């Protein structure tokens, strides 16, 4: 834009008022100052914008063309100011979170439930994807915050632990009974013996939990005869309930089934080391005010011992 915005503001006000004296009162400047500004704009644009008369001023043809564009521009500015006012008064904003479907259901939802109650005007986008995909999205800036499992590739991230999770192996009592009928174990079988002869149900190989469990099984010298891969923890739990095999799941996600006896936990000789899941974002990255608000909310929850 070659001309000073103030000149266009004066032009716009004069055109709306249709006289210089009215524009002067509205802008709190003198009539000569307005006349000088209009003359300067006309000179800069090399055209006549107003026709003067004793009754006031009216736009020329070229003035009408310019006015329509300037009016649209100032309307857009007013709308922008109104939107900012709403953002400030109502706490409007947008927050994008990357998270796996499992962590979304079992970990994120309780936080979102309270956060949205306290901030009803914030729009939230959820990208359900693996931990590694969320980390890539954080680096690309396509999500503000990720809820991920702690891993070895987090040197670029700030990580706030939310909770510890424990991976366990579960199945129905009926499945174990049928497995023992099919396989002649010498004496009482260990959990490793059972897994080695069972259908072991795991998440797919791209999942960080699967990679973690593969390392654990290898370190314990356990190799399953048959592996059934699925894409979600919910399916693992459901498949275990219908006697399809032994599933590797997160203990807190099946606590109710364990307490009711619908599923039983295999006693491993060496427990799977606990892991941490938490919120993460890129170090030194530009952080939106909405993302800051969410992290402040999370820290307040931590100060309240995590109670939601």
C-alpha positions as CSV (number, residue, x, y, z in Angstrom):
1,X,0.0,0.0,0.0
2,X,1.6,3.2,-1.2
3,X,-0.6,5.7,0.8
4,X,-0.7,6.3,4.5
5,X,-3.6,4.4,6.2
6,X,-4.5,7.6,8.0
7,X,-5.3,9.3,4.7
8,X,-7.7,6.5,3.7
9,X,-9.3,6.8,7.1
10,X,-9.9,10.5,6.6
11,X,-11.2,9.8,3.1
12,X,-13.5,7.1,4.4
13,X,-14.9,9.3,7.1
14,X,-15.5,12.3,4.8
15,X,-17.3,10.0,2.3
16,X,-19.5,8.6,5.1
17,X,-20.3,12.0,6.5
18,X,-20.7,13.7,3.1
19,X,-19.2,16.9,4.5
20,X,-15.9,18.0,5.9
21,X,-17.2,19.7,9.0
22,X,-19.0,16.5,10.2
23,X,-15.8,14.4,9.5
24,X,-13.8,17.0,11.4
25,X,-16.0,16.6,14.5
26,X,-15.9,12.8,14.2
27,X,-12.1,12.7,13.8
28,X,-11.4,15.5,16.3
29,X,-9.2,17.4,13.8
30,X,-9.6,20.7,12.1
31,X,-11.4,21.2,8.8
32,X,-8.3,22.6,7.1
33,X,-6.3,19.5,8.2
34,X,-9.0,17.3,6.5
35,X,-9.0,19.3,3.3
36,X,-5.2,19.1,3.2
37,X,-5.3,15.3,3.7
38,X,-7.9,14.8,0.9
39,X,-5.9,17.0,-1.4
40,X,-2.7,15.1,-0.7
41,X,-4.5,11.8,-1.3
42,X,-5.9,13.1,-4.6
43,X,-2.5,14.3,-5.6
44,X,-0.9,11.0,-4.8
45,X,-3.5,9.0,-6.7
46,X,-3.6,11.5,-9.5
47,X,-7.4,11.7,-9.5
48,X,-10.2,13.7,-8.1
49,X,-12.1,11.9,-5.3
50,X,-14.7,14.5,-4.3
51,X,-16.9,17.1,-5.9
52,X,-17.3,20.1,-3.6
53,X,-20.4,22.2,-3.3
54,X,-22.1,24.5,-0.8
55,X,-24.1,21.6,0.5
56,X,-21.1,19.4,1.2
57,X,-19.1,16.9,-0.9
58,X,-20.0,13.8,-3.0
59,X,-17.8,11.2,-4.5
60,X,-16.7,11.2,-8.1
61,X,-16.8,8.0,-10.2
62,X,-13.2,7.2,-9.2
63,X,-14.0,8.2,-5.7
64,X,-16.8,5.6,-5.6
65,X,-14.5,2.9,-6.9
66,X,-12.0,3.7,-4.2
67,X,-14.6,4.1,-1.4
68,X,-16.0,0.6,-2.1
69,X,-12.6,-1.0,-1.6
70,X,-11.7,1.2,1.4
71,X,-15.1,0.5,3.0
72,X,-14.5,-3.2,2.6
73,X,-11.0,-2.9,4.2
74,X,-12.2,-0.9,7.2
75,X,-15.2,-3.3,7.7
76,X,-12.6,-6.2,7.8
77,X,-10.6,-4.3,10.3
78,X,-13.7,-3.7,12.5
79,X,-14.6,-7.4,12.2
80,X,-11.0,-8.3,13.2
81,X,-11.2,-6.0,16.3
82,X,-14.6,-7.5,17.2
83,X,-13.1,-11.0,16.9
84,X,-10.2,-10.1,19.1
85,X,-12.6,-8.6,21.6
86,X,-14.5,-11.9,21.7
87,X,-11.3,-13.9,22.0
88,X,-10.3,-11.8,25.0
89,X,-13.7,-11.6,26.7
90,X,-14.8,-15.2,26.0
91,X,-11.5,-16.9,26.0
92,X,-11.9,-18.1,22.4
93,X,-9.1,-19.9,20.7
94,X,-8.0,-23.2,19.1
95,X,-6.0,-26.1,20.5
96,X,-4.8,-29.1,18.4
97,X,-3.6,-32.2,20.2
98,X,-2.0,-35.3,18.8
99,X,-2.6,-38.5,20.7
100,X,-3.2,-42.3,20.1
101,X,-6.8,-43.5,20.3
102,X,-5.9,-45.5,23.4
103,X,-4.4,-42.6,25.4
104,X,-7.2,-40.3,24.1
105,X,-9.9,-42.5,25.6
106,X,-8.2,-43.5,28.8
107,X,-6.0,-40.6,29.7
108,X,-6.8,-37.4,27.7
109,X,-10.6,-37.5,27.9
110,X,-10.9,-36.8,31.7
111,X,-8.6,-33.7,31.2
112,X,-10.5,-32.5,28.2
113,X,-13.8,-32.9,30.0
114,X,-12.9,-30.5,32.7
115,X,-10.9,-28.2,30.4
116,X,-13.8,-27.7,28.0
117,X,-16.2,-27.0,30.9
118,X,-14.0,-24.3,32.1
119,X,-13.2,-23.0,28.6
120,X,-16.3,-23.6,26.5
121,X,-15.3,-21.2,23.7
122,X,-12.0,-22.9,22.8
123,X,-12.2,-25.1,19.7
124,X,-10.2,-28.4,20.1
125,X,-8.9,-30.6,17.3
126,X,-7.8,-34.1,18.0
127,X,-5.4,-36.0,15.7
128,X,-5.5,-39.7,16.6
129,X,-2.2,-41.3,15.6
130,X,0.8,-43.1,17.0
131,X,3.3,-41.5,19.4
132,X,5.9,-41.3,16.6
133,X,3.4,-39.7,14.2
134,X,2.5,-37.2,17.0
135,X,6.2,-36.4,17.5
136,X,6.5,-35.7,13.7
137,X,3.4,-33.5,13.8
138,X,4.9,-31.5,16.7
139,X,8.1,-30.9,14.7
140,X,6.1,-29.8,11.7
141,X,3.9,-27.6,13.8
142,X,0.6,-29.2,12.8
143,X,-0.3,-29.9,16.4
144,X,0.3,-27.7,19.5
145,X,0.6,-30.5,22.1
146,X,1.1,-34.2,22.1
147,X,0.1,-36.8,24.6
148,X,2.8,-39.5,24.1
149,X,4.6,-42.3,25.7
150,X,8.1,-41.5,27.0
151,X,10.7,-42.8,24.6
152,X,14.3,-42.4,23.5
153,X,13.7,-39.8,20.7
154,X,12.5,-36.9,22.8
155,X,15.6,-34.6,22.8
156,X,13.6,-31.9,20.9
157,X,10.7,-32.0,23.3
158,X,9.6,-30.7,26.7
159,X,7.9,-33.6,28.4
160,X,5.5,-33.4,31.4
161,X,4.6,-36.8,32.8
162,X,0.9,-37.4,33.4
163,X,0.9,-40.9,34.8
164,X,2.8,-44.1,35.0
165,X,1.5,-47.1,33.1
166,X,2.1,-50.8,33.5
167,X,1.9,-53.3,30.7
168,X,0.5,-56.7,31.7
169,X,-0.6,-59.9,30.0
170,X,-4.3,-60.9,30.5
171,X,-6.7,-63.5,29.2
172,X,-9.8,-65.4,30.4
173,X,-9.6,-68.3,32.8
174,X,-11.4,-70.4,30.2
175,X,-8.8,-69.6,27.6
176,X,-6.0,-70.8,30.0
177,X,-7.9,-74.0,30.8
178,X,-8.4,-74.8,27.1
179,X,-4.8,-74.0,26.4
180,X,-3.6,-76.4,29.1
181,X,-5.9,-79.1,27.6
182,X,-4.3,-78.7,24.2
183,X,-0.7,-78.5,25.4
184,X,0.9,-81.1,27.7
185,X,2.9,-79.0,30.1
186,X,5.3,-80.8,32.4
187,X,4.1,-79.6,35.7
188,X,2.6,-76.2,36.4
189,X,3.4,-73.9,33.4
190,X,5.0,-70.5,33.9
191,X,3.6,-67.4,32.4
192,X,6.4,-67.5,29.8
193,X,5.4,-71.1,28.9
194,X,1.8,-70.1,28.4
195,X,2.7,-67.2,26.2
196,X,5.0,-69.3,24.1
197,X,2.2,-71.7,23.2
198,X,-0.7,-69.2,23.1
199,X,-2.0,-66.8,20.6
200,X,-0.3,-63.6,21.8
201,X,-2.3,-60.5,20.9
202,X,-0.3,-57.3,20.5
203,X,-0.5,-53.9,18.9
204,X,1.0,-53.4,15.4
205,X,4.7,-53.0,15.0
206,X,4.6,-49.3,14.4
207,X,3.2,-48.7,17.9
208,X,5.6,-47.6,20.6
209,X,3.9,-50.0,23.1
210,X,4.5,-52.9,20.7
211,X,8.2,-52.0,20.3
212,X,8.5,-51.7,24.1
213,X,7.0,-55.1,24.6
214,X,9.1,-56.8,21.8
215,X,12.2,-55.7,23.7
216,X,10.8,-57.1,27.0
217,X,9.8,-60.4,25.5
218,X,13.2,-60.7,23.8
219,X,15.0,-59.9,27.1
220,X,13.0,-62.6,28.9
221,X,13.6,-65.2,26.1
222,X,9.9,-65.5,25.4
223,X,8.8,-66.2,21.8
224,X,5.1,-66.7,21.0
225,X,3.9,-69.5,18.7
226,X,1.3,-67.2,17.1
227,X,0.9,-63.5,17.1
228,X,-2.3,-61.6,16.4
229,X,-1.7,-57.9,15.6
230,X,-4.5,-55.3,16.1
231,X,-4.5,-51.5,15.8
232,X,-6.1,-50.5,19.1
233,X,-5.9,-51.4,22.8
234,X,-9.7,-51.6,22.9
235,X,-9.7,-54.5,20.4
236,X,-7.0,-56.3,22.4
237,X,-9.2,-56.1,25.5
238,X,-12.3,-57.2,23.6
239,X,-10.5,-60.1,21.9
240,X,-9.2,-61.2,25.3
241,X,-12.7,-61.2,26.7
242,X,-13.9,-63.6,24.0
243,X,-11.1,-66.2,24.6
244,X,-9.1,-65.4,21.5
245,X,-5.8,-65.4,23.3
246,X,-3.5,-63.7,25.7
247,X,-3.4,-59.9,25.3
248,X,-0.8,-57.4,26.3
249,X,-2.7,-54.4,27.7
250,X,-2.2,-51.5,30.2
251,X,-3.2,-52.5,33.7
252,X,-5.2,-49.4,34.5
253,X,-7.3,-49.9,31.4
254,X,-8.6,-53.3,32.5
255,X,-8.7,-52.8,36.2
256,X,-12.5,-53.3,36.3
257,X,-12.3,-56.6,34.4
258,X,-9.5,-57.8,36.7
259,X,-11.5,-57.0,39.8
260,X,-14.6,-58.7,38.5
261,X,-12.6,-61.8,37.4
262,X,-13.7,-61.5,33.8
263,X,-10.0,-61.3,32.9
264,X,-7.0,-62.7,34.9
265,X,-3.5,-61.4,35.0
266,X,-0.6,-63.7,34.2
267,X,2.1,-63.5,36.9
268,X,5.3,-62.8,35.0
269,X,8.6,-63.8,36.7
270,X,9.9,-60.3,35.9
271,X,7.3,-57.6,35.7
272,X,7.4,-55.3,32.7
273,X,9.0,-52.0,33.8
274,X,6.5,-49.2,34.2
275,X,6.5,-46.4,31.6
276,X,5.4,-42.8,31.6
277,X,2.9,-41.0,29.4
278,X,2.7,-37.3,29.3
279,X,2.1,-34.0,27.5
280,X,4.9,-32.8,25.2
281,X,5.7,-29.9,23.0
282,X,8.7,-28.6,21.0
283,X,11.4,-26.8,22.9
284,X,11.6,-23.1,22.3
285,X,8.7,-23.2,19.8
286,X,6.2,-20.5,19.4
287,X,3.4,-21.5,21.8
288,X,-0.2,-20.2,21.3
289,X,-2.0,-18.6,24.2
290,X,-4.5,-21.4,24.1
291,X,-1.8,-24.1,24.4
292,X,-0.3,-22.1,27.3
293,X,-3.7,-22.0,28.9
294,X,-4.1,-25.8,28.6
295,X,-0.6,-26.5,30.0
296,X,-1.4,-24.1,32.9
297,X,-4.6,-26.0,33.5
298,X,-2.6,-29.3,33.6
299,X,-0.1,-27.9,36.0
300,X,-3.0,-26.8,38.3
301,X,-4.3,-30.3,38.2
302,X,-0.9,-31.6,39.2
303,X,-0.8,-29.2,42.1
304,X,-4.2,-30.7,43.1
305,X,-2.6,-34.1,43.1
306,X,-4.0,-34.7,39.6
307,X,-7.6,-34.8,40.8
308,X,-10.0,-34.0,38.1
